[in-house]
Amino acid sequence: MKCDTCGRDVPEVRRVVVAPGYDRALAKPVYNCPECYEKKEKAKKYNTPENK
């Protein structure tokens, strides 16, 4: 599988579709390797300290 963010070939990719305050069910799917996934999750508004 290929990470859509960094382009590396990896054995596993991840995608968040629906979470509190985040709904991408109709958006173009973007799959990330575990490293890119963690970076993107930390940057999302619903994961910032003021929203927890």
Beta strands, then each sheet from edge to edge (+ up, - down):
strand 1: 18-19
strand 2: 22-23
sheet 1: 1+ 2-
end
